[in-house]
Amino acid sequence: MFRATIFDLDDTLVDTQGGWARVCADFAARHGHRWSAEDTAALHGNGSWATYVAGLCGSAVTSTDVVTSCTAAMLDECAQGHVRALPGAVELVHEAERHGPVGVATASPRRFVKAVLEDLGLAGLLRAVVCGEDVAQVKPAPDPYLRAAAEVGVPPCCCLAVEDSPSGIRSAATAGMGVLAVPRDSMTLPDDVSRLPVALARSAVDALPLLPGLLAPRPRSLVRGGAPARTAG
């Protein structure tokens, strides 16, 4: 059983699939690229998303330009209330925290991540928040999850990652974590990825009853407010 939970953010906890594609498409259009459905698909779970978008726009554009512009646009989306939690996602984080420390490992920029977590009321709950600029290699490399495990103080083999994308699932599994896969929009995982998760759910709502059976009960002495730890399962 696992003693800590590390969540992906985009399209695992919050619905940003359309938002990031929209702001990246707008940026690319300003630099002469006509966005396609293939570009949208290429963004999903892509830790090197800014490099990808910069590559569409010609040599005058850098990945830093992409991050700066698109992050500002996504912060506007947040301010307008367009970035919302997926159904059941906030409850899933709270349930995980009842059993042990929780963290986030994401490729998104810290300014955006901070704004989202504060909006969701989760910022004070997290022991670790690892963002795109915090690691040398992004997903599917294991670096984000290895750093998150170190920050929550639990070995990777005792951490459960909650992920929606093939890239993220590979990252967590390579780090040595168990994975609860929650693919979006009934996406079928590639064969090599479908064998990696220890559990599969179709939404955060469906994942909620699965989580206690995967997580070890929090030791009684660590339960907030001195209440008894609930037995997992």
C-alpha positions in Angstrom: 0.0 0.0 0.0 1.2 3.5 -0.8 1.9 6.2 1.8 1.8 9.4 -0.3 0.0 10.6 -3.4 1.4 12.8 -6.1 -1.1 14.4 -8.6 -0.6 15.6 -12.1 -2.5 18.9 -12.5 -3.7 19.7 -16.1 -6.5 17.4 -17.1 -6.1 15.3 -14.0 -7.3 17.9 -11.4 -8.3 20.9 -13.6 -9.9 21.1 -17.0 -7.3 22.9 -19.1 -7.2 20.8 -22.2 -9.0 23.4 -24.3 -7.4 26.4 -22.6 -3.7 25.6 -23.2 -4.5 24.6 -26.8 -6.4 27.8 -27.3 -3.7 30.1 -26.0 -0.9 28.2 -27.8 -2.9 28.3 -31.0 -3.4 32.1 -30.6 0.4 32.5 -30.0 1.3 30.4 -33.0 -1.2 32.3 -35.2 0.5 35.5 -34.4 3.7 34.0 -35.7 2.3 32.6 -38.9 1.4 29.1 -38.0 -2.0 27.6 -38.7 -2.9 25.4 -35.7 -4.2 21.9 -36.4 -5.8 19.1 -34.5 -2.5 17.3 -34.6 -0.9 20.2 -32.7 -3.6 20.0 -30.0 -2.9 16.3 -29.6 0.8 16.9 -29.5 0.3 19.2 -26.4 -1.4 16.5 -24.3 1.0 15.5 -21.5 3.9 17.0 -23.3 6.4 18.3 -20.8 8.3 20.1 -23.6 5.1 21.9 -24.8 6.8 25.3 -25.0 9.6 24.0 -27.1 7.1 22.3 -29.4 5.1 25.5 -29.9 8.3 27.5 -30.4 9.3 25.1 -33.1 6.1 25.8 -35.0 6.8 29.6 -35.1 10.2 30.0 -36.7 13.7 30.7 -35.4 12.8 34.2 -33.9 10.6 32.6 -31.2 12.1 30.9 -28.1 10.5 28.5 -25.6 10.8 31.3 -23.0 8.7 33.6 -25.3 6.0 30.9 -25.5 6.0 30.3 -21.7 5.8 34.0 -20.9 3.0 34.8 -23.3 0.9 31.7 -22.9 1.2 31.7 -19.1 -0.1 35.3 -19.0 -3.0 34.2 -21.2 -3.8 31.3 -19.0 -3.7 33.5 -15.9 -6.3 35.6 -17.6 -8.4 32.5 -18.2 -8.1 31.8 -14.4 -9.1 35.3 -13.5 -12.2 35.0 -15.7 -13.2 31.7 -14.0 -12.5 29.5 -17.1 -10.1 27.1 -15.4 -12.3 24.8 -13.3 -11.7 21.7 -11.2 -12.7 18.5 -12.8 -15.7 16.8 -11.1 -14.5 15.0 -8.0 -10.9 16.2 -8.3 -10.8 18.4 -5.2 -12.5 15.7 -3.1 -9.9 13.2 -4.4 -7.0 15.3 -3.1 -8.6 15.7 0.3 -9.2 12.0 0.5 -5.6 11.3 -0.4 -4.4 13.8 2.2 -6.4 11.9 4.9 -4.0 8.9 4.3 -0.7 10.7 3.9 1.2 13.6 2.4 0.1 14.9 -1.1 1.9 16.8 -3.8 1.7 17.9 -7.4 4.1 17.2 -10.3 3.3 19.2 -13.4 4.9 20.6 -16.5 2.9 23.8 -16.2 4.7 27.1 -15.1 4.8 27.9 -11.4 2.8 31.2 -11.8 -0.1 29.4 -13.4 0.1 26.4 -10.9 0.1 28.7 -7.9 -2.9 30.6 -9.2 -4.9 27.4 -9.9 -4.0 25.8 -6.5 -5.0 28.9 -4.6 -8.3 29.1 -6.6 -9.0 25.4 -5.7 -8.2 26.0 -2.0 -5.5 23.3 -2.2 -2.3 25.3 -1.9 -2.0 24.8 1.9 -2.7 21.1 1.6 0.3 20.2 -0.5 3.7 19.1 0.8 5.3 19.4 -2.6 4.6 21.4 -5.8 7.0 20.5 -8.7 6.6 22.7 -11.8 8.0 22.7 -15.3 10.9 25.0 -14.4 12.0 23.0 -11.4 13.6 20.0 -13.2 16.2 19.5 -15.9 14.1 16.9 -17.7 10.3 17.0 -17.9 7.8 14.2 -18.3 8.1 11.5 -19.6 11.5 11.5 -17.8 11.1 10.5 -14.1 12.6 13.8 -12.8 9.3 15.5 -11.7 8.1 12.6 -9.8 11.5 11.8 -8.2 11.7 15.4 -7.0 8.1 15.3 -5.7 8.8 12.1 -3.7 11.9 13.7 -2.2 10.0 16.8 -1.2 7.2 14.8 0.5 9.8 12.7 2.2 8.5 9.3 1.0 10.4 6.9 -1.2 9.1 6.7 -4.8 8.1 3.0 -4.4 5.7 4.1 -1.6 4.1 6.9 -3.6 1.0 6.7 -5.8 0.9 9.0 -8.8 -2.5 10.1 -10.3 -2.1 10.8 -14.0 -4.2 11.2 -17.1 -1.6 11.1 -20.0 0.6 8.4 -21.4 3.6 10.7 -21.0 2.8 11.3 -17.3 2.1 7.6 -16.6 5.5 6.7 -18.1 7.2 9.4 -16.0 5.7 8.1 -12.7 6.3 4.5 -13.5 9.9 5.1 -14.5 10.3 6.9 -11.2 9.2 3.7 -9.5 5.8 4.8 -8.4 2.5 3.1 -8.6 0.1 4.8 -10.9 -3.7 5.4 -10.7 -4.5 6.3 -14.3 -7.4 8.6 -15.0 -7.4 9.1 -18.8 -9.5 11.9 -20.1 -12.4 11.6 -22.6 -12.4 7.7 -22.6 -8.9 7.8 -24.2 -7.5 4.4 -24.8 -3.9 4.1 -23.5 -1.2 2.7 -25.8 -0.5 -1.0 -25.2 2.9 -0.3 -23.6 1.3 2.2 -21.2 -1.8 0.3 -20.4 0.2 -2.3 -18.5 1.9 0.2 -16.2 -0.9 1.5 -13.9 -1.9 -0.4 -10.7 -5.5 0.9 -11.1 -7.6 2.6 -13.7 -10.5 5.0 -13.4 -12.4 7.0 -16.0 -12.8 10.1 -13.9 -11.8 11.6 -10.6 -15.3 10.7 -9.4 -14.8 7.1 -10.3 -11.3 7.2 -8.7 -12.6 8.4 -5.3 -13.8 5.0 -4.1 -10.7 3.3 -5.4 -8.2 5.5 -3.5 -8.6 4.3 0.1 -7.9 0.7 -1.0 -4.6 1.8 -2.5 -3.3 4.0 0.3 -2.1 2.9 3.7 -4.0 4.3 6.7 -2.3 7.4 8.2 -0.7 6.6 11.6 -3.0 7.6 14.4 -0.4 10.1 15.8 -0.4 11.9 12.5 -4.1 12.3 11.9 -5.1 16.0 12.0 -7.0 17.0 15.1 -6.3 13.7 16.8 -9.1 11.8 15.1 -8.6 8.1 14.5 -7.2 7.1 11.1 -9.8 5.4 8.9 -8.8 1.9 7.8 -8.1 1.8 4.1 -10.5 -0.1 2.0 
